[in-house]
Amino acid sequence: MTSDPRTAAAALRRCLALLLPVLLAGCTSLGMDLPEGFLRLHASGWRAVSADDARLWVREFDDPERGTLAFWAATLTEEFTRNRGYAPVGASEVQDKAGRTGRLMEFAATVDGERCGYLIAVWSLGSKLRTVEFTARDEVYRRHVAAVRQGLATVR
């Protein structure tokens, strides 16, 4: 594993480019309790949507290099702030259903003229990396974010 943040960010971008489209279809152990107002879509992987167009994903990726939680939190922050133009809004520790500590990060950006929020929680699970992502236009984000934060305690 490299300690150079630029090299690490480039490695993450390559990894995400390959892995983000690959959701875990048919995996019953991956997921979380749905926040109120969301409908789970069973087309592929674990994803949900609200009637007002909020998006929620639970994903798991192979992490054969076993990056630490600190590494992945820093790498994701770098990705969102430097490469996607988001501003950090806040960060904190978060626990999943099994009591494992993860990192919750929130960002905001203007996308196509509209302010949007993006929440990502990450857990480093040895050779696996688990994420929960939630995004929506600002007013919709504010409407659902408390329930999504609460739902993180049910991630499995």
Helices and strands as residue ranges (DSSP letters): H 5-19, E 38-41, E 46-50, E 55-62, H 69-78, I 79-83, E 87-95, E 101-111, E 114-125, E 128-137, H 138-151, G 152-154
